[in-house]
């Protein structure tokens, strides 16, 4: 079965889910939630996180830690 493309919307939904309790999370939490296992998949997720941070959708509270 072909893997679904990891879009910005998919990452955004994962971030909303992880941040719903007001806690912090990092890229490994998103990898786990999205089942991103390969380096290319993780690179896509990291890129989407960076885009969201630059647009102000995420607040970085420490290196690699967001809320």
N, C-alpha and C positions, 0 to 999 in steps of 0.2 A: 504494500500500500504506500502510495506517495505521501510524503509529509506535507502538511499545510504550511504555507509561507507565514513567517512570523512578521505580521504587519505592526505598524505603530498602534493600531486599534487594539490588537491582541495584547500587546505589552501594556497599553494604557489600562485595559480591563484588569490585568494582573496586578498592576500598581494600585488601582482602586481597591481591589480585594485585600491586598496586603496592608494597605494603609487605613482601612476602614475602622480599625480599632484605635487609631491615633498613634500607633507604635512606629518604630523605625524598621527599615528593611534594607537589604543590599542586593546586589546583582545575583549572588548565589540563591537567594530566596526566590527570585523571579525565574532563574534557570530551573529550579526544582518545580515550581508551579506550572511552568510551560513545558516541562520535560525536554528542555534544551540540553542535549548531551554532547554534541560534537562541537569542535572549535568554531566552525563556521556559524552554527546556530547561536552559540554564545556571543560571537562577534556581532551578529545582527542585533541581539538583545542589548548588548552594551551600546551599540550605535543608537538604538531607539531611546535608551535611557539618557544618553548624551543630548539627543535632540529635545527630549522632554525637559531636561534641566535648562538648556539654553532658552527655551520658550517660557520658562517660569512655571512649568507644570509640576516640577519637583523641587524640593528644597533640600540641598545637601547640608547635612549636619556634621559630617566627618567624611574623610576620604572613603568613598565607596558606600556610604551610609546615607539613606534618604528618608524623607518623611513626606 
